[in-house]
Amino acid sequence: MATLLTNKIASMTEMREPHKVLENSGGQPVAILKNSSLVGYFVPAAAVTDPAEVAVSSADEVRRALLSRKSITEPVREYLRDK
């Protein structure tokens, strides 16, 4: 079974009335299940961060962040490397 990324769930049958799913979600994403298997997520607009509020990193900031994690990522890359 897949790990759910939210504690709110609804069945495909409940999605016949999506407004009720939204009302019960409390503004949080809802995992949609069919026969106890995850099929997707229903994400209310309120749960999505306003793009105007999202900080954008420069290429230099991304490079620095990647370099700072090199000691963590390098062993994984080495393990995954084709031999």
C-alpha positions in Angstrom: 0.0 0.0 0.0 1.2 3.5 -0.8 2.2 6.0 1.9 -0.4 8.7 2.1 0.9 12.3 2.1 -2.2 13.5 4.0 -4.5 12.3 6.8 -7.6 13.3 4.9 -9.1 10.6 2.6 -12.1 10.2 0.4 -13.4 7.4 -1.8 -14.1 7.6 -5.5 -17.8 7.4 -4.6 -17.5 10.5 -2.4 -16.0 12.4 -5.3 -19.5 12.4 -6.9 -20.0 15.4 -4.7 -16.6 17.1 -4.6 -18.0 20.2 -2.8 -18.7 18.0 0.2 -15.2 16.6 0.1 -13.9 20.2 0.0 -16.1 21.1 3.0 -14.8 18.2 5.0 -11.1 18.7 4.0 -10.5 21.8 6.2 -8.6 23.3 3.3 -6.1 20.4 3.2 -5.3 18.0 0.4 -7.4 14.8 0.3 -6.1 11.4 -0.8 -8.5 9.7 -3.2 -8.8 5.9 -2.7 -10.4 3.3 -5.0 -10.7 -0.2 -3.5 -8.3 0.8 -0.7 -5.6 1.9 -3.3 -4.4 5.4 -3.7 -5.4 6.9 -7.1 -4.5 10.5 -6.6 -4.9 13.7 -4.5 -7.7 16.3 -4.6 -6.0 19.6 -3.6 -8.2 22.5 -2.7 -7.1 25.9 -4.0 -6.6 27.1 -0.3 -3.9 24.4 0.1 -1.8 25.7 -2.7 0.7 28.4 -1.8 0.3 31.7 -3.6 3.0 31.8 -6.3 3.7 35.4 -5.4 4.7 34.3 -1.9 7.2 31.6 -3.1 10.8 32.6 -2.9 12.8 31.9 -6.0 16.4 30.8 -5.7 19.2 31.9 -8.0 21.4 29.4 -9.8 24.2 30.2 -7.4 22.0 29.5 -4.3 21.0 26.2 -5.8 24.7 25.3 -6.5 25.7 26.2 -2.9 22.9 24.1 -1.5 23.9 21.1 -3.7 27.5 21.4 -2.7 26.6 21.6 1.0 24.8 18.3 0.7 27.5 16.5 -1.3 28.7 14.4 1.6 25.2 13.0 1.8 24.4 12.6 -1.9 27.8 11.3 -3.1 27.6 7.9 -1.4 24.2 7.4 -3.0 25.4 8.4 -6.4 28.4 6.0 -6.0 26.1 3.1 -5.0 23.8 3.8 -8.0 26.6 4.1 -10.5 26.7 1.4 -13.2 29.6 -0.9 -12.7 
